[in-house]
Amino acid sequence: MKTGKLKTLILAVSLIVTLAVLLVGCSGGSTSNPASSPAASGSSVSTGSTPTAAGNRVLKVGMITPSTGPAAEKGAPGGDAVLDAMKYINEELGGAAGIRIEVLWRDSGYDATKVVTSVKDFMNEGALMFTTMSSKEMTDAMGNANRAEFPGMATFTAPNLYRPPQHIYGQMPDYGDDWTAFANYYMKNIWKGSGKPKMALHLLNNSTGAGARDAAKAMADKLGIEIVAIEEHAATTISESESLTRIKSKNPDVLFISSTPKPTAVILKNARELGMIPGVTIGMAHASFSKALIDQAGADLVEGVYGVYPTVTWDDNVPGIAKAKEYVQKYHPGDYGNMDYLSCWTSSLVVAQILKLAVENAGYDVLAKGGVDAWRAVEKYGIQKLNNYAVEGLHGPVSYTPGDNRLDKYVKIYTVKSGKITPVSDWIEAPLIKYEEYDWWGSK
């Protein structure tokens, strides 16, 4: 009889141990730090606890970055930054109005189909708003988002996203603003010739390039600039010798590039091979202008080129730079000094401010219900209540102005000096251009 009881006891213990192992296996068993490696595409990302949060309340936001694919040199540090910053916001700032922000993060791979699917997922999973890092991603997303009244914010922006204004917003000035700011600076500080300077444009074949092209069409004559050539390239280009040969035949004084770092490096290398560098002044929009460009093209080649950028640099003494440095050095030290990381770090700060305002002005219960009523509340009582939010000094003040969905309107002109991105201007306010009032708007 004792032997029977002993066998029963052993069997019971074995069953308990087996069940425990199965439960651990089903839970996934992952102990990786979400801030040290972004989650797989299609997953929800934990970004830290909120000590001041009450109960299980949460505010969900969808965030898309091109962390793989042809724009990965920008998207990978961008994805790191939005998650690092949200960890900081939740753990040190108490989330938004004391409520934890949950990020539904997706890697688009710079692919339109993935973007469209992600936005649909966000709406179905209870996100209150969404962000994209690139203007291309937002171009792919905006049709469905606008129809659903699902508010979105792009970090890197182009005029097509919000002219005319609907439910998509630009966190910072767009590529058209970049061209206008650089053109003004060039005319006042660089051009010393007589008559109109000749400018050529080399543009990425999506909204990144189109934004600069449209600004040049709208403003070149007013500024006294002659556009002599417009060439396009793909994100995957490996040579632009033919297009640059055509440009060279026009004898331009200045070449403006609106692209991403990898193709920009190709253009600069080919321009040097053709004898255009040194000689032609080079300016570029902020999607091109980053540490990744210096690394890929080489410091000697980019020495003296000009770029427009909407944030401060890592060397600026502003309130928010210390935390950005602390988190990047702790979790992603390879991103230190990268301007794309800094831009996307600020995206999370702006999102948190929007959600904070929405909670304070509309109430958590309205947001918790989700759906179109919650989205309208975020837009009306969050985004449209922004008023001189300082973003910890990392870029220009963020405000909503009726009729202008650019939330920040300020850029600086920089140059590369001894391998470092160095400011040559103070903050410049980019004027509103109502592109939809031009007959050619919407056509290539």
Secondary structure by P-SEA (a helix, b strand, c coil): caaaaaaaaaaaaaaaaaaaaaaaaaacccccccccccccccbbbbcccccccccccbbbbbbbccccccccccaaaaaaaaaaaaaaaaccccccccbbbbbbcccccccaaaaaaaaaaaaaacccccccccaaaaaacaaaaaaacbbbbbcccccccccccccbbbccccaaaaaaaaaaaaaccccccccbbbbbbbbcccaaaaaaaaaaaaccccccccccbbbbbccccccaaaaaaaaaaacccbbbbbccaaaaaaaaaaaaaacccccbbbbbccccccaaaaaaaccccccccccccccccccccccaaaaaaaaaaaccccccccaaaaaaaaaaaaaaaaaaaaaaaccaaaaaaccaaaaaaaaaccccccccccccccccbbbbcccccccccbbbbbbbccccccccccbbbbcccccccccccccc
